Amino acid sequence: MSREQMRAADADRQLVADQLKSALEEGWLDLGEYDERLQRAYAARTYGDLDRLLTDLPNAAPVVPAPPQAVAVPAESATRSWLAHVWGPYLRAAAFFTLIWAAGSFFSTDSDASSYWPVWILAPWGVLALLRTVSGLIQGEPRKHAAAEAHRQLLREHRQERKRVYRQAIAAGELPPNPTKDQRKAFIAEATRRGDLAPKPRLPEQ
């Protein structure tokens, strides 16, 4: 679980604790029930666990997982990352071909072998990379690339959380040890509906 997810979970537990305190002050809970539910709130592992503490209380707002938000990336950092994405393969290839050329020139006695043949590969590739750089900067490609990278990170975190929910369900007997694909899909749909699992992140509109 990422730091952002941990902070969100703590905030949700605090929200439930505040609603339980209000219910205690309004007389809907006695002190014993309040203490018990408060302990269960701070031990809760899923949104469903939190929601079950509030279902019988009037005016209690359900705890709904907020859709994951992409982390804002500074424009300068996004541009550097995108330029590394565009030029990284070119620079690695240049280093590789240059190393081969240098080794061949060192061990060869043929004077023609000293001519820098990688230029025939690197020159057209470099022109294409330069054209892509110019057009990409004009069309805002660094921002789109940063958004896609942030989305992939959210997907990785969602997969980790989904695996945790799987393990918890198998331990509780809600799923067999080796569930089928259909069983997994049905379980995830139900867990998302209950609020035990956040919806799958979607790539924001460009």
URBEL-V503906 format. One record per pair of residues at least 12 apart in sequence whose C-alpha atoms are under 10 Angstrom apart, sorted by the first residue. I is the first residue (numbers start at 1). GAP is how many residues later the second one is. Records with the same first field share a line. If there is no record, write none. Layout:
BEGIN
I: GAP + GAP
END
This chain:
BEGIN
1: 156 + 157 + 159 + 160 + 163
2: 152 + 155 + 159
4: 64 + 65 + 67
5: 63 + 152
8: 57 + 58
9: 33 + 35 + 36 + 37 + 38 + 56
10: 32
12: 29 + 30 + 35 + 38 + 51 + 52 + 53 + 54
13: 25 + 27 + 28 + 29 + 30 + 31 + 32 + 34 + 37 + 50
14: 24 + 27 + 28
15: 26 + 35 + 46 + 47 + 48
16: 21 + 22 + 25 + 26 + 34 + 35 + 37 + 38 + 44 + 45 + 46 + 47
17: 17 + 20 + 21 + 22 + 23 + 24 + 25 + 33 + 36
18: 20
19: 34 + 35 + 38 + 40 + 41 + 42
20: 13 + 14 + 15 + 17 + 18 + 21 + 33 + 34 + 37 + 40
21: 13 + 14 + 17
22: 37 + 38
23: 31 + 34 + 35 + 36 + 37
28: 28 + 29 + 30
29: 28
34: 19
36: 17
37: 13 + 15 + 16 + 17
38: 12 + 15
40: 13
41: 12
45: 120 + 123 + 151
46: 19 + 119 + 145 + 148 + 149 + 150 + 151 + 152
47: 15 + 16 + 17 + 18 + 144 + 145 + 147 + 148 + 149 + 150 + 151
48: 14 + 15 + 16 + 17 + 143 + 144 + 145 + 146 + 147 + 148 + 149
49: 14 + 145 + 146 + 147
50: 12 + 13 + 14 + 145 + 146
51: 12 + 13 + 143 + 144 + 145
62: 133
63: 132
64: 129 + 130 + 131 + 132 + 133 + 134
65: 127 + 130 + 131 + 132 + 133 + 134
66: 129 + 132 + 133
67: 131 + 132 + 133 + 134 + 135
68: 83 + 86 + 87 + 90 + 130 + 131 + 132 + 133 + 134
69: 81 + 82 + 85 + 132 + 133 + 135
70: 76 + 77 + 78 + 79 + 80 + 81 + 82 + 83 + 84 + 131 + 132 + 133 + 134
71: 75 + 76 + 79 + 80 + 82 + 83
72: 71 + 74 + 75 + 78
73: 70 + 73 + 74 + 77
74: 69 + 72
75: 67 + 68 + 71
76: 66 + 67
77: 65 + 66 + 69
78: 63 + 64 + 65 + 66 + 67 + 68 + 69 + 71
79: 58 + 61 + 62 + 63 + 64 + 66 + 67
80: 62
81: 61 + 62 + 64 + 65 + 68
82: 51 + 54 + 55 + 59 + 60 + 61 + 62 + 63 + 64
83: 46 + 50 + 53 + 54 + 58 + 59
85: 57 + 60
86: 43 + 44 + 46 + 47 + 50
87: 39 + 42 + 43 + 45 + 46
89: 40
90: 32 + 35 + 36 + 39
91: 31 + 35
93: 25 + 28 + 29
94: 24 + 25 + 27 + 28 + 32
95: 23
96: 22
97: 19 + 20 + 21 + 22 + 24 + 25
98: 18 + 19 + 20 + 21
99: 19
100: 18
101: 12 + 13 + 14 + 15 + 16 + 17
102: 12 + 13 + 14
140: 66
143: 63
144: 60 + 61 + 62
147: 56 + 57 + 58 + 59
148: 55 + 56 + 58
149: 54
150: 53
151: 50 + 51 + 52 + 53
152: 49 + 50 + 51
153: 48
154: 46 + 47 + 48 + 49
155: 45 + 46 + 47 + 48
156: 45
157: 44
158: 39 + 40 + 41 + 42 + 43
159: 41
161: 36 + 37
162: 26 + 29 + 34 + 35 + 36 + 38
164: 33
165: 22 + 23 + 26 + 31 + 32
166: 13 + 18 + 21 + 22 + 25
169: 18 + 22
174: 13
175: 12
END
